[in-house]
Amino acid sequence: MSHYLQMGNTVRVFPEADLTFHSKLPAKTYRANFVEQTGAFVLETVDDFECTGKVYGDLRQKAERILTTFAQRECSTGVHLTGTKGSGKTMLTRLVSEEARKRGWPTILVNQPYGGDEFSQFIQSIEGEAVILFDEFEKVYGWQEQQKLLTLLDGTYPTKKLFLLTSNERDMVDRHLHNRPGRVFYLFEFEGLSPEFVREYAEDNLHNKAEIATLVRYVEVFNFFNFDMLKAVVEEMNRYGETLVGVLQVLNIRPELKPQDSYSFTMEYGGKEETLAKGRRGFDPLKFEDDLDLRDFLDDNRAHSVQFDADMLRGFDPVIGSYRFVREWNGKPLQLLVVRETNGDFGTQELLRRAL
């Protein structure tokens, strides 16, 4: 038996087995699509987001906070997750979607730059609570397309929606979404993995527990250390029984220092020791280069630009946060010690000499 559905002047024929009516959108996961032939937006079912295995860090607490706040507010709620790839944004959206389904709320994935009145009306025509996920928002939506969503995110429509926006760069998101809790209530910035996340993961997976303190300290000092990096480091350390410093010399991992931190740079060569600079920010000691005049220091009549890179990393002290690099210069070892500022103090010369 067939059923006939008339939409305007168009009649569509459906076999009875393919036609099911719901008074409420089932709590599944959908993708929003636009059908040009009919000029209408539709929803297509996709695989549900699921979280398998242990969830590290405070992501479950963040997900619970988002959902609890959304449930208690009378209007729509926007949430912006921004920052480093692989630091937890996607996992948090999966957790929110999974928990939302348990509450009877569907998730609608938007991965095309839809916007304007027709799209807003379509989203609002879906009665009841729902999660609307804009993944990699700044890549899908250009500047003009982002502005077409502002009205939808204002929360002035009668139905409640939880809008999740993920981005890798906050500056690429329209400024009218910054500092506007009426549109985006929460902002979660992911700069990298938290020390708690790393410690918990290492306790579960790293064979040599003595290296955990070093690994945690390393992540505290460096920016852009994501979950892929952590997995690779632990995997390689377990496979070869090597230290963190050992595996960093061969892995495709070059994280950057946090630009807000300060460092001192001390060089040792031929029995001489000299602090080259203090309080310098934004340096990456894995590619340290300095144009200081080192003629007297290096027993050479020429001025030199001295460079160290990751292959020259020979030591890392998790206690004082120091990195020791060694290279050869005129047949003698030239050592560079980089010490991260701790509580406003760069450490004593005794600590520097001990590390060198």
Secondary structure, DSSP 8 states (H G I E B T S, - for coil): -EEEEEETTEEEEEEGGG----SS--SSEEEEEEETTTTEEEEEEE------S---TTHHHHHHHHHHHHHHSSS-EEEEEEESTTSSHHHHHHHHHHHHHHTT--EEE--S---HHHHHHHHHHS-S--EEEETTHHHHS-HHHHHTTHHHHTT-SSS--EEEEEES-GGGS-GGGTT-TTT--EEEEE-S--HHHHHHHHHHH-S-GGGHHHHHHHHHHEE---HHHHHHHHHHHHHHT--HHHHHTTSS---EE-TT-EEEEEEEETTEEEEEEEEEES--TTEEEE----TTTTT-SS---EEEEGGGEEEEETTTTEEEEEEEETTEEEEEEEEE-BTTB---HHHHHHH-
